[in-house]
């Protein structure tokens, strides 16, 4: 029973941390002025485990027009915060009772997300940006008219079944990492270092972002720092992010600037990480470089896959449903895997050479 309580406590603590990070970001964004913070926080937590949010908006006026849509995006900052807490508390008491703690943590987490998804139902009241009445959203002559400063009442909710399914997969992945960490104790220091770096980087980037970009920039860091870092790494390695869109408003979706301007990001980040790994881990340079290549490639592929964003919008008017926008943001995870592995291997070899040179210099 003690391990049952510990497992349930770990699940509860992970959910509380995820809710706290989501709430902090929403407060920084000033979301409380437009809707219920409880429902918004619950929706963000549901999205963080792979759920999707459904939106229904009714513009002001007498016309029977309804805008409906779905948003699928994972705020990985919230996801990783919960994963770190859940994994740390499950591993805290070692091998004894691990199976019980893992099982009860997974069950408790899934049940908790099921309850949270029921809370993620609310309304947002806001006004569309003002402008010239009847102006086109996509430029003159596009035929897509926009309203000027219209009031919109949007209802939102997290889809129940995708949220529960995503929570189960999310919790099982964290549980699997915990089991592997107990089975192979050598990876535990690396996991602790990664968790520490993630926490320090999040706090530091949030403070820097708030100084340069204000509260909204700090909120974006809390929600999507892993996406930002991995996106810059992938771009720097030459793997493009693509935006595909269709529908009447597809012309309003901006593209992404590609090119080699981001090459310095993977060079600096991967070399620094490889130097730390070379100084902390045993083994030869080739072996360390191979391990670092596998970790780098796998991590970039997974984060790239989880960083996909999709938005679907449609309009229902006079009993007819008309698709308005179907937009997708994605990068090829297989290309990210290959590019990350190659760059990781090269960085590992360079870091090994740096480590050997520094030791020789000290002698």
Secondary structure in CASP SS format (residue, H / E / C, confidence):
PFRMAT SS
TARGET T0000
AUTHOR 0000-0000-0000
METHOD secondary structure of the structure
MODEL  1
X C 1.00
X H 1.00
X H 1.00
X H 1.00
X H 1.00
X H 1.00
X H 1.00
X H 1.00
X H 1.00
X H 1.00
X H 1.00
X H 1.00
X H 1.00
X H 1.00
X H 1.00
X H 1.00
X H 1.00
X H 1.00
X H 1.00
X H 1.00
X H 1.00
X H 1.00
X H 1.00
X H 1.00
X H 1.00
X H 1.00
X H 1.00
X H 1.00
X H 1.00
X C 1.00
X H 1.00
X H 1.00
X H 1.00
X C 1.00
X E 1.00
X C 1.00
X H 1.00
X H 1.00
X H 1.00
X H 1.00
X H 1.00
X H 1.00
X H 1.00
X H 1.00
X H 1.00
X H 1.00
X H 1.00
X H 1.00
X C 1.00
X C 1.00
X C 1.00
X C 1.00
X E 1.00
X E 1.00
X E 1.00
X E 1.00
X E 1.00
X E 1.00
X E 1.00
X C 1.00
X C 1.00
X C 1.00
X C 1.00
X C 1.00
X E 1.00
X E 1.00
X E 1.00
X E 1.00
X E 1.00
X E 1.00
X E 1.00
X E 1.00
X C 1.00
X C 1.00
X C 1.00
X H 1.00
X H 1.00
X H 1.00
X H 1.00
X H 1.00
X H 1.00
X H 1.00
X H 1.00
X H 1.00
X H 1.00
X H 1.00
X H 1.00
X H 1.00
X H 1.00
X H 1.00
X H 1.00
X C 1.00
X C 1.00
X C 1.00
X C 1.00
X C 1.00
X C 1.00
X H 1.00
X H 1.00
X H 1.00
X H 1.00
X H 1.00
X H 1.00
X H 1.00
X H 1.00
X H 1.00
X H 1.00
X H 1.00
X H 1.00
X H 1.00
X H 1.00
X H 1.00
X H 1.00
X H 1.00
X H 1.00
X H 1.00
X H 1.00
X H 1.00
X H 1.00
X C 1.00
X E 1.00
X E 1.00
X E 1.00
X E 1.00
X E 1.00
X E 1.00
X E 1.00
X C 1.00
X C 1.00
X C 1.00
X C 1.00
X C 1.00
X C 1.00
X C 1.00
X C 1.00
X E 1.00
X C 1.00
X C 1.00
X C 1.00
X C 1.00
X C 1.00
X C 1.00
X C 1.00
X C 1.00
X E 1.00
X C 1.00
X C 1.00
X C 1.00
X C 1.00
X C 1.00
X E 1.00
X E 1.00
X E 1.00
X E 1.00
X E 1.00
X E 1.00
X E 1.00
X E 1.00
X C 1.00
X H 1.00
X H 1.00
X H 1.00
X H 1.00
X H 1.00
X H 1.00
X H 1.00
X H 1.00
X H 1.00
X H 1.00
X H 1.00
X H 1.00
X H 1.00
X H 1.00
X H 1.00
X H 1.00
X H 1.00
X H 1.00
X H 1.00
X H 1.00
X H 1.00
X H 1.00
X H 1.00
X H 1.00
X C 1.00
X H 1.00
X H 1.00
X H 1.00
X H 1.00
X H 1.00
X H 1.00
X H 1.00
X H 1.00
X H 1.00
X H 1.00
X H 1.00
X H 1.00
X H 1.00
X H 1.00
X H 1.00
X H 1.00
X H 1.00
X H 1.00
X H 1.00
X H 1.00
X H 1.00
X H 1.00
X H 1.00
X H 1.00
X H 1.00
X H 1.00
X H 1.00
X H 1.00
X H 1.00
X C 1.00
X H 1.00
X H 1.00
X H 1.00
X H 1.00
X H 1.00
X H 1.00
X H 1.00
X H 1.00
X H 1.00
X H 1.00
X H 1.00
X H 1.00
X H 1.00
X H 1.00
X H 1.00
X H 1.00
X H 1.00
X H 1.00
X H 1.00
X H 1.00
X H 1.00
X H 1.00
X C 1.00
X C 1.00
X C 1.00
X C 1.00
X E 1.00
X E 1.00
X E 1.00
X E 1.00
X E 1.00
X E 1.00
X C 1.00
X C 1.00
X C 1.00
X H 1.00
X H 1.00
X H 1.00
X C 1.00
X C 1.00
X C 1.00
X C 1.00
X C 1.00
X C 1.00
X C 1.00
X H 1.00
X H 1.00
X H 1.00
X H 1.00
X H 1.00
X H 1.00
X H 1.00
X H 1.00
X H 1.00
X H 1.00
X H 1.00
X H 1.00
X H 1.00
X H 1.00
X H 1.00
X H 1.00
X H 1.00
X H 1.00
X H 1.00
X H 1.00
X H 1.00
X C 1.00
X C 1.00
X C 1.00
X C 1.00
X H 1.00
X H 1.00
X H 1.00
X H 1.00
X H 1.00
X H 1.00
X H 1.00
X H 1.00
X H 1.00
X H 1.00
X H 1.00
X H 1.00
X H 1.00
X H 1.00
X H 1.00
X H 1.00
X H 1.00
X H 1.00
X H 1.00
X H 1.00
X H 1.00
X H 1.00
X C 1.00
X C 1.00
X E 1.00
X E 1.00
X E 1.00
X E 1.00
X E 1.00
X E 1.00
X E 1.00
X E 1.00
X E 1.00
X C 1.00
X C 1.00
X E 1.00
X E 1.00
X E 1.00
X E 1.00
X E 1.00
X E 1.00
X E 1.00
X E 1.00
X E 1.00
X E 1.00
X E 1.00
X E 1.00
X C 1.00
X H 1.00
X H 1.00
X H 1.00
X H 1.00
X H 1.00
X H 1.00
X H 1.00
X H 1.00
X H 1.00
X H 1.00
X H 1.00
X H 1.00
X H 1.00
X H 1.00
X H 1.00
X H 1.00
X H 1.00
X H 1.00
X H 1.00
X H 1.00
X H 1.00
X H 1.00
X H 1.00
X H 1.00
X H 1.00
X H 1.00
X H 1.00
X H 1.00
X H 1.00
X H 1.00
X C 1.00
END
